[in-house]
Amino acid sequence: MSEQTQPNPMDLTIQDLAIMKQIIDIASERSAFKPAEMAAVGTVYTKLEHFLKTVEEQQKAAKAAQAATPAATEENTNA
């Protein structure tokens, strides 16, 4: 009988953070925040935005490095 590891429902994923950013966008468009709350909301939103951009750039760099690796390996075996 094999054990399957269940993901922890308390873990936050990058997708969860992107959804939270979307929720802030929607809530602010609907004027859900009071003026006094906007500074705090804006600070969290900016942090989320920078974090998500950094993760996206890291993922792109990793994919580019991974795509370059097979080509380099192939060149070494043909030499």
N, CA and C of each residue as an Amber inpcrd file, in Angstrom:
protein
   237
   0.8520000  -1.1780000   0.0000000   0.0000000   0.0000000   0.0000000
   0.8980000   1.2420000   0.0000000   0.7210000   2.1110000  -0.9640000
   1.5740000   3.2910000  -1.0510000   0.9350000   4.4780000  -0.3510000
   1.8050000   5.2530000   0.2930000   1.3330000   6.4580000   0.9830000
   1.3970000   7.6280000   0.0220000   0.3510000   8.4120000   0.0060000
   0.3500000   9.6180000  -0.8030000   0.4450000  10.8100000   0.1300000
   1.3780000  11.6870000  -0.1670000   1.5600000  12.8700000   0.6560000
   0.5220000  13.9080000   0.2580000  -0.2620000  14.3110000   1.2130000
  -1.2750000  15.3340000   0.9760000  -0.6490000  16.7030000   1.1850000
  -0.9100000  17.6550000   0.2710000  -0.3820000  18.9990000   0.4940000
  -1.0060000  19.6190000   1.7400000  -0.2030000  20.3850000   2.4380000
  -0.6800000  21.0570000   3.6410000  -1.6160000  22.1890000   3.2210000
  -2.8680000  22.1800000   3.6650000  -3.8070000  23.2410000   3.2600000
  -3.4280000  24.6100000   3.8170000  -2.4800000  24.6430000   4.7400000
  -2.0510000  25.9120000   5.3200000  -0.8910000  26.5450000   4.5440000
  -0.3180000  25.8290000   3.5740000   0.7950000  26.3550000   2.7850000
   0.2930000  27.3750000   1.7730000   1.0540000  28.4540000   1.6210000
   0.7560000  29.4490000   0.5930000   1.5980000  29.1520000  -0.6340000
   0.9870000  29.2550000  -1.7890000   1.7070000  29.0430000  -3.0310000
   1.8330000  30.3710000  -3.7670000   2.6520000  30.3790000  -4.7960000
   2.7940000  31.5680000  -5.6330000   1.4410000  31.9050000  -6.2500000
   0.7000000  30.8840000  -6.6330000  -0.6310000  31.1090000  -7.2100000
  -1.5580000  31.7740000  -6.1850000  -1.4780000  31.3720000  -4.9260000
  -2.2800000  32.0010000  -3.8730000  -1.9520000  33.4890000  -3.7530000
  -0.6680000  33.8090000  -3.8190000  -0.2520000  35.2140000  -3.7150000
  -0.7360000  36.0240000  -4.9130000  -0.6990000  35.4320000  -6.0980000
  -1.2000000  36.1210000  -7.2870000  -2.7050000  36.3640000  -7.1670000
  -3.4250000  35.4150000  -6.6120000  -4.8660000  35.5770000  -6.4010000
  -5.1350000  36.6770000  -5.3830000  -4.3190000  36.7480000  -4.3330000
  -4.4920000  37.8180000  -3.3400000  -4.2820000  39.1820000  -3.9720000
  -3.3160000  39.2820000  -4.8720000  -3.0740000  40.5380000  -5.5900000
  -4.3080000  40.9030000  -6.4180000  -4.9040000  39.9190000  -7.0910000
  -6.1230000  40.1560000  -7.8710000  -7.2820000  40.5970000  -6.9770000
  -7.3710000  40.0110000  -5.8000000  -8.4340000  40.3820000  -4.8540000
  -8.2790000  41.8400000  -4.4350000  -7.0470000  42.2600000  -4.1730000
  -6.8050000  43.6620000  -3.8040000  -7.1950000  44.5730000  -4.9690000
  -6.8370000  44.1780000  -6.1980000  -7.2260000  44.9650000  -7.3830000
  -8.7390000  45.1470000  -7.4490000  -9.4550000  44.0580000  -7.3330000
 -10.9160000  44.0970000  -7.4310000 -11.5230000  44.9170000  -6.3060000
 -11.0420000  44.6820000  -5.0860000 -11.5900000  45.4030000  -3.9340000
 -11.3370000  46.9070000  -4.0500000 -10.1580000  47.2820000  -4.5360000
  -9.8750000  48.7170000  -4.6570000 -10.7120000  49.3510000  -5.7700000
 -10.9600000  48.6160000  -6.8590000 -11.8210000  49.1240000  -7.9260000
 -13.2480000  49.3500000  -7.4280000 -13.6580000  48.5460000  -6.4810000
 -15.0170000  48.6440000  -5.9410000 -15.0940000  49.5490000  -4.7220000
 -14.0190000  50.2630000  -4.4390000 -13.9470000  51.1870000  -3.2970000
 -14.2440000  50.4950000  -1.9710000 -13.6820000  49.3140000  -1.8050000
 -13.9120000  48.5430000  -0.5860000 -13.0590000  49.0130000   0.5870000
 -12.0360000  49.8150000   0.2930000 -11.1460000  50.2830000   1.3440000
 -11.4240000  51.7350000   1.6590000 -11.3430000  52.0590000   2.9500000
 -11.4810000  53.4480000   3.3740000 -10.1790000  54.1810000   3.0710000
 -10.2350000  55.4900000   2.8910000  -9.0090000  56.2370000   2.5680000
  -7.8720000  55.9860000   3.5550000  -8.1730000  55.8810000   4.8190000
  -7.1260000  55.6750000   5.8270000  -6.4800000  54.2850000   5.6990000
  -7.1640000  53.3600000   5.0600000  -6.6480000  52.0010000   4.9020000
  -5.7890000  51.8480000   3.6420000  -5.8960000  52.7910000   2.7350000
  -5.2500000  52.6430000   1.4420000  -3.7250000  52.5640000   1.5330000
  -3.1070000  53.2610000   2.4670000  -1.6430000  53.2080000   2.5840000
  -1.1880000  51.7960000   2.9330000  -1.8390000  51.1740000   3.8820000
  -1.4670000  49.8160000   4.2850000  -1.7370000  48.8280000   3.1520000
  -2.8680000  48.9870000   2.5030000  -3.2170000  48.1070000   1.3880000
  -2.2030000  48.2920000   0.2560000  -1.8550000  49.5300000  -0.0270000
  -0.8840000  49.8200000  -1.0740000   0.4810000  49.2400000  -0.7830000
   0.9010000  49.2920000   0.4650000   2.1940000  48.7350000   0.8570000
   2.2190000  47.2230000   0.6320000   1.1840000  46.5410000   1.0690000
   1.1090000  45.0850000   0.8850000   1.0320000  44.7450000  -0.6020000
   0.2530000  45.5100000  -1.3470000   0.1030000  45.2820000  -2.7780000
   1.4540000  45.4330000  -3.4890000   2.1940000  46.4630000  -3.1540000
   3.4960000  46.7020000  -3.7700000   4.4650000  45.5710000  -3.4490000
   4.4520000  45.1020000  -2.1890000   5.3140000  43.9820000  -1.8070000
   4.9530000  42.7230000  -2.5960000   3.6640000  42.4460000  -2.7200000
   3.2030000  41.2890000  -3.4910000   3.6410000  41.4030000  -4.9460000
   3.4560000  42.5770000  -5.5050000   3.7930000  42.8020000  -6.9060000
   5.2930000  42.5760000  -7.1600000   6.1450000  43.1310000  -6.3110000
   7.5940000  42.9630000  -6.4570000   7.9990000  41.4990000  -6.2680000
   7.4100000  40.8490000  -5.2850000   7.7260000  39.4460000  -5.0300000
   7.3420000  38.5790000  -6.2200000   6.1410000  38.7810000  -6.7400000
   5.6730000  37.9810000  -7.8740000   6.5180000  38.2290000  -9.1260000
   6.9390000  39.4560000  -9.3520000   7.8080000  39.7600000 -10.4970000
   9.1570000  39.0620000 -10.3430000   9.7020000  39.0800000  -9.1280000
  10.9770000  38.4280000  -8.8700000  10.8750000  36.9250000  -9.1170000
   9.8120000  36.3140000  -8.6320000   9.6100000  34.8780000  -8.8310000
   9.4690000  34.5690000 -10.3210000   8.7140000  35.3860000 -11.0300000
   8.5270000  35.1780000 -12.4670000   9.8670000  35.2620000 -13.2090000
  10.6910000  36.2460000 -12.8600000  12.0050000  36.3910000 -13.4910000
  12.9000000  35.1910000 -13.1830000  12.8390000  34.7020000 -11.9430000
  13.6380000  33.5390000 -11.5680000  13.1840000  32.2990000 -12.3380000
  11.8700000  32.1450000 -12.5110000  11.3480000  31.0000000 -13.2540000
  11.7650000  31.0640000 -14.7220000  11.7340000  32.2660000 -15.3140000
  12.1620000  32.4280000 -16.6970000  13.6480000  32.1040000 -16.8430000
  14.4630000  32.5760000 -15.8980000  15.8960000  32.3070000 -15.9420000
  16.1730000  30.8160000 -15.7940000  15.4290000  30.1540000 -14.9280000
  15.6140000  28.7130000 -14.7310000  15.2330000  27.9490000 -15.9920000
  14.1410000  28.3590000 -16.6490000  13.7290000  27.6950000 -17.8890000
  14.7640000  27.9160000 -18.9820000  15.3010000  29.1350000 -19.0700000
  16.3160000  29.4310000 -20.0760000  17.5730000  28.6000000 -19.8250000
  17.9710000  28.4800000 -18.5660000  19.1510000  27.6880000 -18.2180000
  18.9040000  26.2140000 -18.5150000  17.7020000  25.7560000 -18.2500000
  17.3600000  24.3590000 -18.5010000  17.3320000  24.0750000 -20.0010000
  16.8370000  25.0300000 -20.7710000  16.7960000  24.8620000 -22.2230000
  18.1990000  24.8760000 -22.8140000  19.0980000  25.6440000 -22.2290000
  20.4670000  25.7320000 -22.7210000  21.2850000  24.5040000 -22.3420000
  20.9600000  23.8620000 -21.2550000  21.7260000  22.7150000 -20.7720000
  21.7120000  21.5380000 -21.7490000  20.5730000  21.1040000 -22.2770000
  20.5980000  19.9800000 -23.2210000  21.4240000  20.2900000 -24.4690000
  21.3960000  21.5170000 -24.9480000  22.1710000  21.8940000 -26.1220000
  23.6570000  21.8060000 -25.8290000  24.0720000  22.2630000 -24.6690000
  25.4800000  22.1920000 -24.2840000  25.9140000  20.7470000 -24.1070000
  25.0810000  19.9240000 -23.5310000  25.3790000  18.5100000 -23.3240000
  25.4970000  17.7990000 -24.6710000  24.6120000  18.1360000 -25.5900000
  24.6230000  17.5390000 -26.9180000  25.9050000  17.9140000 -27.6710000
  26.3600000  19.1540000 -27.5410000  27.5830000  19.6020000 -28.1840000
  28.7890000  18.8350000 -27.6370000  28.7950000  18.6080000 -26.3140000
  29.9190000  17.8940000 -25.6890000  29.9780000  16.4360000 -26.1340000
  28.8500000  15.7960000 -26.3470000  28.8320000  14.3900000 -26.7470000
  29.1810000  14.2310000 -28.2130000  28.9260000  15.2490000 -29.0300000
  29.2510000  15.1910000 -30.4540000  30.7020000  15.5370000 -30.7250000
  31.3820000  16.1180000 -29.7750000  32.7740000  16.5600000 -29.9850000
  33.7490000  15.4380000 -29.9400000
